[in-house]
């Protein structure tokens, strides 16, 4: 199990636009809010992503970055990203390998077109260490984006560290 203040597992995944994204590239010298979500099939996940999109500008203004991860195939993720107007990349973890390394709970449900994980949120500091984590076993009760922005505000005042 991952613990706060430990290095986040490295990864490289495809995004919804056909690009390959590495953890280092997503961090780009700043903190990273990494949101794992159930999938494009889930209305709750879509709502949570839109709520995150509503504070993404504030997060970026604090020198941080945002990315979302699910097992949703890239084409479905692209369509969802466009339909919802999400300003951050959506990455596809098709084989659940990255999700597993982050300790994301694998759902027993068969909703959607592929296995999926339940929501999880991580904030990584400028050094790539986990500063905040929330891992869920069900779709409801995700981290409040405004509260996450407050964590990132604190980090912006302390050199990108918590």
PyMOL CGO cylinders between C-alpha atoms (Angstrom):
from pymol import cmd
from pymol.cgo import CYLINDER

trace = [
    CYLINDER, 0.00, 0.00, 0.00, 1.27, 3.45, -0.89, 0.3, 1, 1, 1, 1, 1, 1,
    CYLINDER, 1.27, 3.45, -0.89, 1.88, 5.85, 1.95, 0.3, 1, 1, 1, 1, 1, 1,
    CYLINDER, 1.88, 5.85, 1.95, 2.00, 9.61, 1.96, 0.3, 1, 1, 1, 1, 1, 1,
    CYLINDER, 2.00, 9.61, 1.96, 5.54, 11.04, 1.68, 0.3, 1, 1, 1, 1, 1, 1,
    CYLINDER, 5.54, 11.04, 1.68, 6.69, 8.05, -0.41, 0.3, 1, 1, 1, 1, 1, 1,
    CYLINDER, 6.69, 8.05, -0.41, 7.60, 8.26, -4.12, 0.3, 1, 1, 1, 1, 1, 1,
    CYLINDER, 7.60, 8.26, -4.12, 4.68, 7.83, -6.49, 0.3, 1, 1, 1, 1, 1, 1,
    CYLINDER, 4.68, 7.83, -6.49, 4.98, 4.88, -8.88, 0.3, 1, 1, 1, 1, 1, 1,
    CYLINDER, 4.98, 4.88, -8.88, 6.30, 5.97, -12.27, 0.3, 1, 1, 1, 1, 1, 1,
    CYLINDER, 6.30, 5.97, -12.27, 4.25, 5.26, -15.39, 0.3, 1, 1, 1, 1, 1, 1,
    CYLINDER, 4.25, 5.26, -15.39, 3.74, 6.00, -19.06, 0.3, 1, 1, 1, 1, 1, 1,
    CYLINDER, 3.74, 6.00, -19.06, 0.21, 5.78, -20.48, 0.3, 1, 1, 1, 1, 1, 1,
    CYLINDER, 0.21, 5.78, -20.48, -1.61, 6.83, -23.67, 0.3, 1, 1, 1, 1, 1, 1,
    CYLINDER, -1.61, 6.83, -23.67, -4.00, 9.75, -23.45, 0.3, 1, 1, 1, 1, 1, 1,
    CYLINDER, -4.00, 9.75, -23.45, -7.32, 10.34, -25.18, 0.3, 1, 1, 1, 1, 1, 1,
    CYLINDER, -7.32, 10.34, -25.18, -5.63, 12.36, -27.93, 0.3, 1, 1, 1, 1, 1, 1,
    CYLINDER, -5.63, 12.36, -27.93, -3.20, 9.60, -28.96, 0.3, 1, 1, 1, 1, 1, 1,
    CYLINDER, -3.20, 9.60, -28.96, -0.19, 11.02, -27.12, 0.3, 1, 1, 1, 1, 1, 1,
    CYLINDER, -0.19, 11.02, -27.12, 2.01, 9.10, -24.70, 0.3, 1, 1, 1, 1, 1, 1,
    CYLINDER, 2.01, 9.10, -24.70, 2.23, 10.71, -21.26, 0.3, 1, 1, 1, 1, 1, 1,
    CYLINDER, 2.23, 10.71, -21.26, 4.79, 9.97, -18.58, 0.3, 1, 1, 1, 1, 1, 1,
    CYLINDER, 4.79, 9.97, -18.58, 4.43, 10.82, -14.91, 0.3, 1, 1, 1, 1, 1, 1,
    CYLINDER, 4.43, 10.82, -14.91, 7.46, 13.14, -15.14, 0.3, 1, 1, 1, 1, 1, 1,
    CYLINDER, 7.46, 13.14, -15.14, 5.95, 14.92, -18.14, 0.3, 1, 1, 1, 1, 1, 1,
    CYLINDER, 5.95, 14.92, -18.14, 2.62, 15.37, -16.38, 0.3, 1, 1, 1, 1, 1, 1,
    CYLINDER, 2.62, 15.37, -16.38, 4.32, 16.82, -13.32, 0.3, 1, 1, 1, 1, 1, 1,
    CYLINDER, 4.32, 16.82, -13.32, 6.39, 19.27, -15.41, 0.3, 1, 1, 1, 1, 1, 1,
    CYLINDER, 6.39, 19.27, -15.41, 8.21, 20.59, -12.36, 0.3, 1, 1, 1, 1, 1, 1,
    CYLINDER, 8.21, 20.59, -12.36, 5.06, 21.21, -10.32, 0.3, 1, 1, 1, 1, 1, 1,
    CYLINDER, 5.06, 21.21, -10.32, 2.65, 19.29, -8.13, 0.3, 1, 1, 1, 1, 1, 1,
    CYLINDER, 2.65, 19.29, -8.13, 0.20, 16.95, -9.87, 0.3, 1, 1, 1, 1, 1, 1,
    CYLINDER, 0.20, 16.95, -9.87, -3.39, 16.12, -8.96, 0.3, 1, 1, 1, 1, 1, 1,
    CYLINDER, -3.39, 16.12, -8.96, -3.98, 12.61, -10.29, 0.3, 1, 1, 1, 1, 1, 1,
    CYLINDER, -3.98, 12.61, -10.29, -7.64, 11.53, -10.31, 0.3, 1, 1, 1, 1, 1, 1,
    CYLINDER, -7.64, 11.53, -10.31, -8.49, 7.90, -11.02, 0.3, 1, 1, 1, 1, 1, 1,
    CYLINDER, -8.49, 7.90, -11.02, -12.13, 7.52, -12.09, 0.3, 1, 1, 1, 1, 1, 1,
    CYLINDER, -12.13, 7.52, -12.09, -14.50, 4.65, -12.85, 0.3, 1, 1, 1, 1, 1, 1,
    CYLINDER, -14.50, 4.65, -12.85, -14.96, 5.23, -16.58, 0.3, 1, 1, 1, 1, 1, 1,
    CYLINDER, -14.96, 5.23, -16.58, -16.86, 7.12, -19.25, 0.3, 1, 1, 1, 1, 1, 1,
    CYLINDER, -16.86, 7.12, -19.25, -19.88, 4.86, -18.65, 0.3, 1, 1, 1, 1, 1, 1,
    CYLINDER, -19.88, 4.86, -18.65, -20.42, 6.26, -15.13, 0.3, 1, 1, 1, 1, 1, 1,
    CYLINDER, -20.42, 6.26, -15.13, -22.56, 9.41, -14.62, 0.3, 1, 1, 1, 1, 1, 1,
    CYLINDER, -22.56, 9.41, -14.62, -21.08, 9.89, -11.14, 0.3, 1, 1, 1, 1, 1, 1,
    CYLINDER, -21.08, 9.89, -11.14, -17.56, 9.87, -12.59, 0.3, 1, 1, 1, 1, 1, 1,
    CYLINDER, -17.56, 9.87, -12.59, -18.59, 12.36, -15.27, 0.3, 1, 1, 1, 1, 1, 1,
    CYLINDER, -18.59, 12.36, -15.27, -20.02, 14.67, -12.60, 0.3, 1, 1, 1, 1, 1, 1,
    CYLINDER, -20.02, 14.67, -12.60, -16.86, 14.36, -10.50, 0.3, 1, 1, 1, 1, 1, 1,
    CYLINDER, -16.86, 14.36, -10.50, -14.67, 15.16, -13.51, 0.3, 1, 1, 1, 1, 1, 1,
    CYLINDER, -14.67, 15.16, -13.51, -16.77, 18.23, -14.34, 0.3, 1, 1, 1, 1, 1, 1,
    CYLINDER, -16.77, 18.23, -14.34, -16.46, 19.40, -10.72, 0.3, 1, 1, 1, 1, 1, 1,
    CYLINDER, -16.46, 19.40, -10.72, -12.70, 18.97, -10.99, 0.3, 1, 1, 1, 1, 1, 1,
    CYLINDER, -12.70, 18.97, -10.99, -12.71, 20.86, -14.30, 0.3, 1, 1, 1, 1, 1, 1,
    CYLINDER, -12.71, 20.86, -14.30, -14.46, 23.76, -12.54, 0.3, 1, 1, 1, 1, 1, 1,
    CYLINDER, -14.46, 23.76, -12.54, -11.41, 24.30, -10.30, 0.3, 1, 1, 1, 1, 1, 1,
    CYLINDER, -11.41, 24.30, -10.30, -8.73, 23.23, -12.79, 0.3, 1, 1, 1, 1, 1, 1,
    CYLINDER, -8.73, 23.23, -12.79, -7.96, 26.85, -13.71, 0.3, 1, 1, 1, 1, 1, 1,
    CYLINDER, -7.96, 26.85, -13.71, -7.36, 27.70, -10.06, 0.3, 1, 1, 1, 1, 1, 1,
    CYLINDER, -7.36, 27.70, -10.06, -5.17, 24.59, -9.68, 0.3, 1, 1, 1, 1, 1, 1,
    CYLINDER, -5.17, 24.59, -9.68, -3.07, 25.53, -12.72, 0.3, 1, 1, 1, 1, 1, 1,
    CYLINDER, -3.07, 25.53, -12.72, -2.74, 29.11, -11.43, 0.3, 1, 1, 1, 1, 1, 1,
    CYLINDER, -2.74, 29.11, -11.43, -1.10, 27.60, -8.32, 0.3, 1, 1, 1, 1, 1, 1,
    CYLINDER, -1.10, 27.60, -8.32, 1.58, 25.98, -10.50, 0.3, 1, 1, 1, 1, 1, 1,
    CYLINDER, 1.58, 25.98, -10.50, 0.05, 22.50, -10.35, 0.3, 1, 1, 1, 1, 1, 1,
    CYLINDER, 0.05, 22.50, -10.35, -1.19, 20.14, -13.04, 0.3, 1, 1, 1, 1, 1, 1,
    CYLINDER, -1.19, 20.14, -13.04, -4.21, 17.83, -13.34, 0.3, 1, 1, 1, 1, 1, 1,
    CYLINDER, -4.21, 17.83, -13.34, -4.63, 14.46, -15.06, 0.3, 1, 1, 1, 1, 1, 1,
    CYLINDER, -4.63, 14.46, -15.06, -7.31, 11.76, -14.89, 0.3, 1, 1, 1, 1, 1, 1,
    CYLINDER, -7.31, 11.76, -14.89, -6.85, 7.99, -15.33, 0.3, 1, 1, 1, 1, 1, 1,
    CYLINDER, -6.85, 7.99, -15.33, -9.25, 5.11, -16.02, 0.3, 1, 1, 1, 1, 1, 1,
    CYLINDER, -9.25, 5.11, -16.02, -9.53, 1.90, -18.02, 0.3, 1, 1, 1, 1, 1, 1,
    CYLINDER, -9.53, 1.90, -18.02, -11.75, 3.71, -20.53, 0.3, 1, 1, 1, 1, 1, 1,
    CYLINDER, -11.75, 3.71, -20.53, -10.47, 3.09, -24.08, 0.3, 1, 1, 1, 1, 1, 1,
    CYLINDER, -10.47, 3.09, -24.08, -8.82, 6.18, -25.65, 0.3, 1, 1, 1, 1, 1, 1,
    CYLINDER, -8.82, 6.18, -25.65, -11.60, 6.83, -28.18, 0.3, 1, 1, 1, 1, 1, 1,
    CYLINDER, -11.60, 6.83, -28.18, -14.32, 6.75, -25.49, 0.3, 1, 1, 1, 1, 1, 1,
    CYLINDER, -14.32, 6.75, -25.49, -12.14, 8.94, -23.27, 0.3, 1, 1, 1, 1, 1, 1,
    CYLINDER, -12.14, 8.94, -23.27, -11.64, 11.41, -26.13, 0.3, 1, 1, 1, 1, 1, 1,
    CYLINDER, -11.64, 11.41, -26.13, -15.39, 11.62, -26.76, 0.3, 1, 1, 1, 1, 1, 1,
    CYLINDER, -15.39, 11.62, -26.76, -16.09, 12.12, -23.06, 0.3, 1, 1, 1, 1, 1, 1,
    CYLINDER, -16.09, 12.12, -23.06, -13.33, 14.72, -22.70, 0.3, 1, 1, 1, 1, 1, 1,
    CYLINDER, -13.33, 14.72, -22.70, -14.76, 16.70, -25.62, 0.3, 1, 1, 1, 1, 1, 1,
    CYLINDER, -14.76, 16.70, -25.62, -18.39, 16.34, -24.51, 0.3, 1, 1, 1, 1, 1, 1,
    CYLINDER, -18.39, 16.34, -24.51, -17.59, 17.52, -20.98, 0.3, 1, 1, 1, 1, 1, 1,
    CYLINDER, -17.59, 17.52, -20.98, -15.04, 20.15, -22.05, 0.3, 1, 1, 1, 1, 1, 1,
    CYLINDER, -15.04, 20.15, -22.05, -12.37, 18.81, -19.71, 0.3, 1, 1, 1, 1, 1, 1,
    CYLINDER, -12.37, 18.81, -19.71, -9.20, 20.95, -19.74, 0.3, 1, 1, 1, 1, 1, 1,
    CYLINDER, -9.20, 20.95, -19.74, -6.89, 18.16, -18.53, 0.3, 1, 1, 1, 1, 1, 1,
    CYLINDER, -6.89, 18.16, -18.53, -5.66, 14.93, -20.11, 0.3, 1, 1, 1, 1, 1, 1,
    CYLINDER, -5.66, 14.93, -20.11, -7.47, 11.62, -19.68, 0.3, 1, 1, 1, 1, 1, 1,
    CYLINDER, -7.47, 11.62, -19.68, -5.11, 8.64, -19.61, 0.3, 1, 1, 1, 1, 1, 1,
    CYLINDER, -5.11, 8.64, -19.61, -6.01, 5.03, -20.38, 0.3, 1, 1, 1, 1, 1, 1,
    CYLINDER, -6.01, 5.03, -20.38, -4.75, 2.31, -18.05, 0.3, 1, 1, 1, 1, 1, 1,
    CYLINDER, -4.75, 2.31, -18.05, -6.16, -0.52, -20.18, 0.3, 1, 1, 1, 1, 1, 1,
    CYLINDER, -6.16, -0.52, -20.18, -4.61, -3.40, -18.23, 0.3, 1, 1, 1, 1, 1, 1,
    CYLINDER, -4.61, -3.40, -18.23, -5.14, -1.82, -14.78, 0.3, 1, 1, 1, 1, 1, 1,
    CYLINDER, -5.14, -1.82, -14.78, -1.38, -2.12, -14.10, 0.3, 1, 1, 1, 1, 1, 1,
    CYLINDER, -1.38, -2.12, -14.10, -0.85, 1.51, -13.06, 0.3, 1, 1, 1, 1, 1, 1,
    CYLINDER, -0.85, 1.51, -13.06, -4.08, 1.58, -11.07, 0.3, 1, 1, 1, 1, 1, 1,
    CYLINDER, -4.08, 1.58, -11.07, -2.96, -1.55, -9.25, 0.3, 1, 1, 1, 1, 1, 1,
    CYLINDER, -2.96, -1.55, -9.25, 0.43, -0.01, -8.38, 0.3, 1, 1, 1, 1, 1, 1,
    CYLINDER, 0.43, -0.01, -8.38, -1.40, 3.00, -6.93, 0.3, 1, 1, 1, 1, 1, 1,
    CYLINDER, -1.40, 3.00, -6.93, -3.66, 0.75, -4.85, 0.3, 1, 1, 1, 1, 1, 1,
    CYLINDER, -3.66, 0.75, -4.85, -6.85, 1.67, -6.70, 0.3, 1, 1, 1, 1, 1, 1,
    CYLINDER, -6.85, 1.67, -6.70, -9.70, -0.63, -5.68, 0.3, 1, 1, 1, 1, 1, 1,
    CYLINDER, -9.70, -0.63, -5.68, -10.73, -2.88, -8.57, 0.3, 1, 1, 1, 1, 1, 1,
    CYLINDER, -10.73, -2.88, -8.57, -14.51, -3.04, -8.77, 0.3, 1, 1, 1, 1, 1, 1,
    CYLINDER, -14.51, -3.04, -8.77, -16.28, -6.39, -8.77, 0.3, 1, 1, 1, 1, 1, 1,
    CYLINDER, -16.28, -6.39, -8.77, -19.05, -4.87, -10.88, 0.3, 1, 1, 1, 1, 1, 1,
    CYLINDER, -19.05, -4.87, -10.88, -19.26, -5.41, -14.63, 0.3, 1, 1, 1, 1, 1, 1,
    CYLINDER, -19.26, -5.41, -14.63, -20.55, -1.97, -15.62, 0.3, 1, 1, 1, 1, 1, 1,
    CYLINDER, -20.55, -1.97, -15.62, -19.11, -0.52, -18.80, 0.3, 1, 1, 1, 1, 1, 1,
    CYLINDER, -19.11, -0.52, -18.80, -17.17, -2.34, -21.48, 0.3, 1, 1, 1, 1, 1, 1,
    CYLINDER, -17.17, -2.34, -21.48, -14.13, -3.28, -19.39, 0.3, 1, 1, 1, 1, 1, 1,
    CYLINDER, -14.13, -3.28, -19.39, -13.08, -3.89, -15.79, 0.3, 1, 1, 1, 1, 1, 1,
    CYLINDER, -13.08, -3.89, -15.79, -12.73, -0.67, -13.88, 0.3, 1, 1, 1, 1, 1, 1,
    CYLINDER, -12.73, -0.67, -13.88, -11.45, 0.80, -10.67, 0.3, 1, 1, 1, 1, 1, 1,
    CYLINDER, -11.45, 0.80, -10.67, -13.22, 2.89, -8.10, 0.3, 1, 1, 1, 1, 1, 1,
    CYLINDER, -13.22, 2.89, -8.10, -12.26, 6.55, -7.59, 0.3, 1, 1, 1, 1, 1, 1,
    CYLINDER, -12.26, 6.55, -7.59, -8.93, 7.49, -6.07, 0.3, 1, 1, 1, 1, 1, 1,
    CYLINDER, -8.93, 7.49, -6.07, -7.21, 10.86, -5.79, 0.3, 1, 1, 1, 1, 1, 1,
    CYLINDER, -7.21, 10.86, -5.79, -3.53, 11.60, -5.30, 0.3, 1, 1, 1, 1, 1, 1,
    CYLINDER, -3.53, 11.60, -5.30, -1.60, 14.85, -5.06, 0.3, 1, 1, 1, 1, 1, 1,
    CYLINDER, -1.60, 14.85, -5.06, 2.09, 14.50, -5.83, 0.3, 1, 1, 1, 1, 1, 1,
    CYLINDER, 2.09, 14.50, -5.83, 4.55, 17.14, -4.69, 0.3, 1, 1, 1, 1, 1, 1,
    CYLINDER, 4.55, 17.14, -4.69, 7.29, 18.70, -6.83, 0.3, 1, 1, 1, 1, 1, 1,
    CYLINDER, 7.29, 18.70, -6.83, 9.61, 15.83, -5.89, 0.3, 1, 1, 1, 1, 1, 1,
    CYLINDER, 9.61, 15.83, -5.89, 7.12, 13.19, -7.03, 0.3, 1, 1, 1, 1, 1, 1,
    CYLINDER, 7.12, 13.19, -7.03, 6.17, 12.11, -3.52, 0.3, 1, 1, 1, 1, 1, 1,
    CYLINDER, 6.17, 12.11, -3.52, 2.59, 11.46, -2.48, 0.3, 1, 1, 1, 1, 1, 1,
    CYLINDER, 2.59, 11.46, -2.48, 1.35, 14.43, -0.46, 0.3, 1, 1, 1, 1, 1, 1,
    CYLINDER, 1.35, 14.43, -0.46, -2.34, 13.45, -0.36, 0.3, 1, 1, 1, 1, 1, 1,
    CYLINDER, -2.34, 13.45, -0.36, -4.25, 10.27, -1.11, 0.3, 1, 1, 1, 1, 1, 1,
    CYLINDER, -4.25, 10.27, -1.11, -7.84, 9.08, -0.98, 0.3, 1, 1, 1, 1, 1, 1,
    CYLINDER, -7.84, 9.08, -0.98, -8.75, 5.59, -2.23, 0.3, 1, 1, 1, 1, 1, 1,
    CYLINDER, -8.75, 5.59, -2.23, -12.39, 4.54, -2.35, 0.3, 1, 1, 1, 1, 1, 1,
    CYLINDER, -12.39, 4.54, -2.35, -14.21, 1.21, -2.58, 0.3, 1, 1, 1, 1, 1, 1,
    CYLINDER, -14.21, 1.21, -2.58, -17.29, 2.74, -4.22, 0.3, 1, 1, 1, 1, 1, 1,
    CYLINDER, -17.29, 2.74, -4.22, -18.25, 5.60, -6.54, 0.3, 1, 1, 1, 1, 1, 1,
    CYLINDER, -18.25, 5.60, -6.54, -19.69, 8.07, -4.01, 0.3, 1, 1, 1, 1, 1, 1,
    CYLINDER, -19.69, 8.07, -4.01, -17.80, 10.47, -1.74, 0.3, 1, 1, 1, 1, 1, 1,
    CYLINDER, -17.80, 10.47, -1.74, -14.89, 11.57, -3.91, 0.3, 1, 1, 1, 1, 1, 1,
    CYLINDER, -14.89, 11.57, -3.91, -12.55, 14.26, -2.65, 0.3, 1, 1, 1, 1, 1, 1,
    CYLINDER, -12.55, 14.26, -2.65, -13.97, 17.79, -2.86, 0.3, 1, 1, 1, 1, 1, 1,
    CYLINDER, -13.97, 17.79, -2.86, -12.10, 19.65, -5.62, 0.3, 1, 1, 1, 1, 1, 1,
    CYLINDER, -12.10, 19.65, -5.62, -12.19, 22.88, -3.59, 0.3, 1, 1, 1, 1, 1, 1,
    CYLINDER, -12.19, 22.88, -3.59, -10.53, 21.12, -0.65, 0.3, 1, 1, 1, 1, 1, 1,
    CYLINDER, -10.53, 21.12, -0.65, -7.91, 19.71, -3.04, 0.3, 1, 1, 1, 1, 1, 1,
    CYLINDER, -7.91, 19.71, -3.04, -7.28, 23.24, -4.33, 0.3, 1, 1, 1, 1, 1, 1,
    CYLINDER, -7.28, 23.24, -4.33, -6.63, 24.33, -0.72, 0.3, 1, 1, 1, 1, 1, 1,
    CYLINDER, -6.63, 24.33, -0.72, -4.01, 21.58, -0.35, 0.3, 1, 1, 1, 1, 1, 1,
    CYLINDER, -4.01, 21.58, -0.35, -2.39, 22.83, -3.56, 0.3, 1, 1, 1, 1, 1, 1,
    CYLINDER, -2.39, 22.83, -3.56, -2.60, 26.45, -2.34, 0.3, 1, 1, 1, 1, 1, 1,
    CYLINDER, -2.60, 26.45, -2.34, -0.68, 25.45, 0.78, 0.3, 1, 1, 1, 1, 1, 1,
    CYLINDER, -0.68, 25.45, 0.78, 1.85, 23.61, -1.38, 0.3, 1, 1, 1, 1, 1, 1,
    CYLINDER, 1.85, 23.61, -1.38, 2.27, 26.65, -3.64, 0.3, 1, 1, 1, 1, 1, 1,
    CYLINDER, 2.27, 26.65, -3.64, 3.22, 28.66, -0.55, 0.3, 1, 1, 1, 1, 1, 1,
    CYLINDER, 3.22, 28.66, -0.55, 5.76, 26.03, 0.53, 0.3, 1, 1, 1, 1, 1, 1,
    CYLINDER, 5.76, 26.03, 0.53, 7.81, 25.35, -2.59, 0.3, 1, 1, 1, 1, 1, 1,
    CYLINDER, 7.81, 25.35, -2.59, 5.44, 22.73, -4.00, 0.3, 1, 1, 1, 1, 1, 1,
    CYLINDER, 5.44, 22.73, -4.00, 5.75, 20.53, -0.93, 0.3, 1, 1, 1, 1, 1, 1,
    CYLINDER, 5.75, 20.53, -0.93, 3.29, 19.62, 1.79, 0.3, 1, 1, 1, 1, 1, 1,
]
cmd.load_cgo(trace, "trace")
